[in-house]
Amino acid sequence: WLIRDRETARAWLPEQELDVSLDPVLAVYSRSLAREDPESAIPWAGRITEPVRREETLEKIAQAWMHQDPEAASAWLEKGEIPEVAVRRVHASLERAKERARQRASRKRPEGGK
């Protein structure tokens, strides 16, 4: 229901006491929210208590954001809220996606086309 009814989830989550048992819920909710509004997803992911899960979730949010708005995502990444190694993975993910798009585009071109 976290994904289907975000407004209810948004009202319910702040009422919950933060502990590690809520981390998976926060991770799912923030990653889902990132598909539409990555910037709003960041504070939710920041509430994840377990550092590794929090970093992984923030990295996934950054990847989604990078595909939607690279300039805004890059500006956020420059703030250093996730480790440099994660930033490199985000950029590498974007480059892989661009390469896959180029490959798909080249397969769709008619023979002799440019």
Sequence and secondary structure as in RCSB ss.txt:
>XXXX:A:sequence
WLIRDRETARAWLPEQELDVSLDPVLAVYSRSLAREDPESAIPWAGRITEPVRREETLEKIAQAWMHQDPEAASA
WLEKGEIPEVAVRRVHASLERAKERARQRASRKRPEGGK
>XXXX:A:secstr
 TTT HHHHHHHGGGS  SGGGHHHHHHHHHHHHTT HHHHHHHHHT SSHHHHHHHHHHHHHHHHHH HHHHHH
HHTTTSS HHHHHHHHHHHHHHHHHHHHHHHHHS TT  
